Amino acid sequence: MKDQRNIVYQDLKLNRTPKDFRGRSKVYVQLWWIVQALLFNPSPQVFYRWRNWLLRRFGASIGKGVLIRPSVTVTYPWKLSIGDYSWIGDDVTLYTLGEIKIGSNSVVSQRSYLCAGSHDHKKIDFPLTNEPITIEDECWVATDVYIAPGVCIGKGTIVGARSSVFKSLPGGNICVGSPARIIKERKGYDD
């Protein structure tokens, strides 16, 4: 067995945020966080258009009829895209270190965490990384689901409550667990 006392796994004093990682200046990022804290989060629940307008002003692509609850947290709105008539529930975190794309008619339920960023644990300076997350049209991400960087949820798929998704899931299925796995096909409606 190795003597763990002499091994260095990470040295955070070497860590630096990569240039342009945020996609905007530090000042712009801070301005968004102030707006989110003072204007977005305290807004009345029914002010969906107001929150959509604020997100659009900061570069998000928000479709028509989108319902975003006031307790949602968005790290960098300019890396967020949400299609028409989608819903984002209470206390959802959209950790947009990488792009997050949510299709039309999709639901991300309360307390879910979409994490489009991480760290490279194989490097001593523990650098930030990002990979996009895509949730295609007509999906339902149920309550308290974790979605890892680089994941795509295929059209019409349901991810059950308290699941953790570390790999992409194909469309038209119901998936549960940690890690999430397909348990059955989702029944659709013919046109």
C-alpha positions as CSV (number, residue, x, y, z in Angstrom):
1,M,0.0,0.0,0.0
2,K,1.3,3.5,-0.9
3,D,2.2,6.0,1.7
4,Q,-0.6,8.6,1.1
5,R,1.2,11.4,3.0
6,N,3.8,12.0,0.2
7,I,1.4,11.9,-2.7
8,V,0.0,15.1,-4.2
9,Y,-3.4,14.7,-5.9
10,Q,-4.2,18.3,-6.5
11,D,-2.6,21.7,-5.7
12,L,-5.3,24.4,-5.9
13,K,-2.8,27.3,-5.7
14,L,-1.9,26.3,-9.3
15,N,-5.6,26.5,-10.5
16,R,-6.5,29.3,-12.9
17,T,-9.9,29.9,-14.6
18,P,-9.2,29.5,-18.4
19,K,-9.4,32.7,-20.4
20,D,-13.0,33.3,-21.7
21,F,-14.3,30.3,-19.8
22,R,-17.3,32.3,-18.5
23,G,-18.1,33.7,-21.9
24,R,-18.4,37.3,-20.6
25,S,-16.3,39.6,-18.4
26,K,-16.1,39.2,-14.6
27,V,-18.0,42.5,-14.3
28,Y,-20.8,41.2,-16.5
29,V,-21.0,38.0,-14.6
30,Q,-21.3,39.9,-11.3
31,L,-24.0,42.2,-12.8
32,W,-26.0,39.1,-13.7
33,W,-25.7,37.6,-10.2
34,I,-26.8,40.9,-8.7
35,V,-29.8,41.1,-11.1
36,Q,-30.6,37.5,-10.3
37,A,-30.5,38.1,-6.5
38,L,-32.4,41.4,-6.5
39,L,-34.8,41.2,-9.5
40,F,-35.2,37.6,-10.7
41,N,-35.4,35.5,-7.5
42,P,-37.7,37.9,-5.4
43,S,-40.1,38.3,-8.3
44,P,-43.7,37.0,-7.7
45,Q,-44.3,33.5,-8.9
46,V,-46.6,34.6,-11.7
47,F,-44.0,37.0,-13.3
48,Y,-42.8,34.4,-15.8
49,R,-42.6,36.9,-18.6
50,W,-40.5,39.2,-16.4
51,R,-37.9,36.5,-15.6
52,N,-37.8,35.4,-19.3
53,W,-37.2,39.0,-20.3
54,L,-34.3,39.3,-17.7
55,L,-32.7,36.1,-19.0
56,R,-33.0,37.3,-22.6
57,R,-31.4,40.6,-21.7
58,F,-28.4,38.6,-20.5
59,G,-28.2,36.5,-23.7
60,A,-30.4,33.4,-23.0
61,S,-32.5,32.0,-25.7
62,I,-36.0,31.6,-24.2
63,G,-38.9,30.4,-26.3
64,K,-42.5,31.5,-26.0
65,G,-44.7,30.3,-23.2
66,V,-41.8,29.2,-21.0
67,L,-42.4,29.0,-17.3
68,I,-39.4,29.5,-15.0
69,R,-40.0,29.7,-11.3
70,P,-38.4,32.5,-9.3
71,S,-36.2,30.2,-7.2
72,V,-34.3,28.8,-10.3
73,T,-30.5,29.6,-10.3
74,V,-28.8,30.2,-13.6
75,T,-25.0,30.6,-13.5
76,Y,-24.4,32.1,-17.0
77,P,-27.7,32.9,-18.9
78,W,-25.8,33.5,-22.2
79,K,-25.1,29.7,-22.2
80,L,-28.8,28.7,-21.8
81,S,-31.4,27.8,-24.4
82,I,-35.0,26.8,-23.6
83,G,-37.6,25.9,-26.3
84,D,-41.2,26.9,-26.4
85,Y,-43.7,25.9,-23.6
86,S,-41.1,24.3,-21.4
87,W,-41.2,24.5,-17.6
88,I,-38.4,24.9,-15.1
89,G,-39.4,24.1,-11.5
90,D,-38.7,25.4,-8.1
91,D,-35.1,25.3,-6.8
92,V,-33.7,24.0,-10.1
93,T,-30.0,24.8,-10.7
94,L,-28.9,25.3,-14.2
95,Y,-25.1,25.3,-13.7
96,T,-24.2,26.6,-17.2
97,L,-20.4,26.4,-17.1
98,G,-21.1,24.7,-20.5
99,E,-24.1,25.2,-22.7
100,I,-27.5,23.8,-21.5
101,K,-30.1,23.3,-24.2
102,I,-33.7,22.3,-23.1
103,G,-36.1,21.6,-26.0
104,S,-39.7,22.5,-26.4
105,N,-42.5,21.1,-24.2
106,S,-40.0,19.7,-21.7
107,V,-40.2,19.8,-17.9
108,V,-37.3,20.1,-15.4
109,S,-38.9,19.5,-12.0
110,Q,-38.1,21.0,-8.7
111,R,-34.7,20.6,-7.1
112,S,-33.0,19.1,-10.2
113,Y,-29.4,20.0,-10.9
114,L,-28.1,20.2,-14.4
115,C,-24.3,20.4,-14.1
116,A,-22.5,21.4,-17.3
117,G,-19.1,21.8,-15.6
118,S,-16.6,19.9,-13.5
119,H,-12.9,19.7,-12.8
120,D,-10.2,17.5,-14.4
121,H,-9.0,15.4,-11.5
122,K,-6.2,13.9,-13.6
123,K,-4.3,17.2,-13.6
124,I,-2.5,18.6,-10.6
125,D,-4.0,22.2,-11.1
126,F,-7.6,20.7,-11.0
127,P,-8.7,22.9,-14.0
128,L,-12.4,23.7,-14.7
129,T,-14.0,21.7,-17.6
130,N,-17.3,22.1,-19.3
131,E,-19.5,19.9,-21.5
132,P,-22.9,20.7,-22.9
133,I,-26.1,19.2,-21.6
134,T,-29.0,18.6,-24.0
135,I,-32.6,17.8,-23.0
136,E,-34.5,17.2,-26.2
137,D,-38.2,18.0,-26.9
138,E,-41.0,16.5,-24.8
139,C,-38.8,15.2,-21.9
140,W,-39.6,15.2,-18.2
141,V,-36.8,15.4,-15.7
142,A,-38.6,14.6,-12.5
143,T,-37.8,16.0,-9.0
144,D,-34.3,16.0,-7.6
145,V,-32.5,14.6,-10.7
146,Y,-28.8,15.1,-11.2
147,I,-27.6,15.4,-14.8
148,A,-23.9,15.3,-15.4
149,P,-21.8,17.2,-18.0
150,G,-22.0,15.9,-21.6
151,V,-25.3,14.2,-21.2
152,C,-28.1,14.2,-23.8
153,I,-31.6,13.1,-22.9
154,G,-33.4,11.9,-26.0
155,K,-36.8,13.1,-27.2
156,G,-39.7,12.1,-25.0
157,T,-37.7,10.4,-22.3
158,I,-38.7,10.6,-18.7
159,V,-36.1,10.5,-15.9
160,G,-37.6,9.4,-12.6
161,A,-37.3,11.2,-9.3
162,R,-34.0,11.2,-7.5
163,S,-32.1,9.6,-10.5
164,S,-28.6,10.5,-11.4
165,V,-27.8,10.6,-15.2
166,F,-24.1,10.2,-16.0
167,K,-24.5,8.9,-19.6
168,S,-26.8,9.9,-22.4
169,L,-30.2,8.3,-22.6
170,P,-32.0,7.4,-25.9
171,G,-35.4,8.9,-26.7
172,G,-38.8,7.5,-25.9
173,N,-38.0,5.7,-22.6
174,I,-38.6,5.8,-18.9
175,C,-35.4,5.8,-16.9
176,V,-34.7,5.6,-13.2
177,G,-31.9,5.0,-10.7
178,S,-28.4,6.0,-10.0
179,P,-27.0,5.6,-12.5
180,A,-30.2,6.0,-14.5
181,R,-31.1,3.0,-16.6
182,I,-34.0,2.3,-19.0
183,I,-36.9,0.4,-17.3
184,K,-39.4,0.6,-20.1
185,E,-40.4,2.3,-23.3
186,R,-42.6,5.4,-23.0
187,K,-45.9,5.2,-24.7
188,G,-46.4,8.0,-27.2
189,Y,-49.5,9.5,-29.0
190,D,-50.0,9.1,-32.7
191,D,-50.6,12.3,-34.7
